[in-house]
Amino acid sequence: MTETTGTWEDPGRREDTDRPAPARERTFAALPPVSGGAFARTWWGLAWLKALADSALDGQQVKQGRRHARAGAVGAVSVRPGRITAVVQDRDGTRHRCDVLLQELDGADWDRFLDLVADRAGHIAALLDHDMPPHLVEDAAAAGIELLPGIGDLEAECGCGAWDHCAHTAALCHQVARLLDEDPFVLLLMRGRGERELLEDLQARTASRAREAAEECASSGQAAEPVEADGIPAAEAYAARDILPPLPAPPPYVDEPGAAPALGGGTDPAPGVEVAALEFLISDTAARAQRLLADALSPGHADTPPQAPLTCAQDAVRLATAGPEPRIAARLAAGSGRTAKGLALAVQAWEYGGAPALAVLEEEWTPEPAALARATAQLTAWDEDEPPPRLRHDRNRWTVIGADAQLRYGRDGRWWPYRKERGQWTPAGPAAEDPAAALAALRGGTEGSAASP
């Protein structure tokens, strides 16, 4: 994605004549044609497309616009406060200039938004990382600031003469969804502030607050509490380099775990201790140790985030995936509070995705409003020409009406397919980032687009 930056001056905002004019227009080069896949991956990109679907009166025009965008018919896209513009070419070569308008935030709205961002370091870090977390949008909405468009917020103007969204403005909106995926500052520019201008204002606010805090401490006679730095001075560490012993060599790689010892002998086990079960645990421990060592010796191990420890009930399912003998499986089921049938179902879920898949099987929960909005946007932005399936919603589960098929929404934002077998909902595949992909796997399609747990 390439862009050029222009300057659009608002005389009412040039209080500081020594400060360069902020960039108020960005022009993105035409994107190449794309085949397959959704136009938006991020939740805010999906929300943008949902606003288009809710604003357009003719759904067929939206579908035709998606085809135009997919074919690469949208030219360079100009983004500036309150408006996006591009030229869209029909199949017969006719070119139409089209614009989509979005209301700008006023000065009071921007002041409130910048204040709430400056109040939370996490909001600043997210924006610097070109991310728009749901809690930032929720905090803004609580302050009366709507960042994302809603029903009727995307107004259309097109040279073809259409008075509502046509295929050309719909194509422009689909192309902008791809731009939003890469950079949410595109949306903020449409709302009235460019990236540089916004970040400079944030920097000025945080610096001003730091000065006010220091002045308050000084006026009250209180000294600011010193912050203890971690570690030791660099000069001290450098000076000690010759007296520190070298690091030990890493342990050698182990090809396979060692064999578990036989515990049989002349002494009877203590009450409640089953020799076969103990040997099974020893073998599992050796296998886990070998895997942990292999992971530790692999490149990039330091960058791998640690995994949360398993509960006893989760670990019982993990152990059961090894296929222990019936008596041990029965003890695992009883120890984890499951029936034999329940343990078998849990093992099936675990094999599709570990602890997250097990949670989707056994937990029924109600998504928070932001998570529910993301899920609903994904379900309504079905990337197929045929209409999406009719679904019945219950908490985090969407059941296909008239079919033994169900989609479950995980706490990590992924979709898990389920199939009803003999009156019971059963895991039917690994998770997918997109509900359409999960449903395709459930209907017997390929699972290549499924996300790894």
Buried (B, 14 or more C-beta within 10 A) or exposed (E): EEBEEEEEEEEEBEEEEEEEEBBBBBBBEBBEEBEEEBBBBBBBBBBBBBBBBBBBEBEEBBBBBBBBBBBBBBBBBBBBBBBBBBBBBBEEEEEBBBBBBBBBBEEEBBEBBBEBBBEEEEBBEBBEEEEBBBEBBBBBBEEEBBBBBEEEBBBBBBBBEBEEBBBBBBBBBBBBBBBBBBBBBBBBBBBBBBBEBBBEBBEEBBEEEEEEEEEEEEEEEEEEEEEEEEEEEEEEEEEEEEEEEEEEEEEEEBEEBEEBEEEEEEEEEEEEEEEEBBBBEBBBEBBEEBEEBEEEEEEEEEEEEEEEEBEEBBBBBBBBEEEBEEEBBBBBBEBBEBEEEBBEBBBBBBEBBBBBBBBBBBEEBEBEEBBBBBBBBBBEBBBEEEEBBEBEEEEBBBBBEEBBBBBBBBEEBBBBBBBBEEEEBBBBBBBBBBBBBBBBBBBEBEBEBBBEB
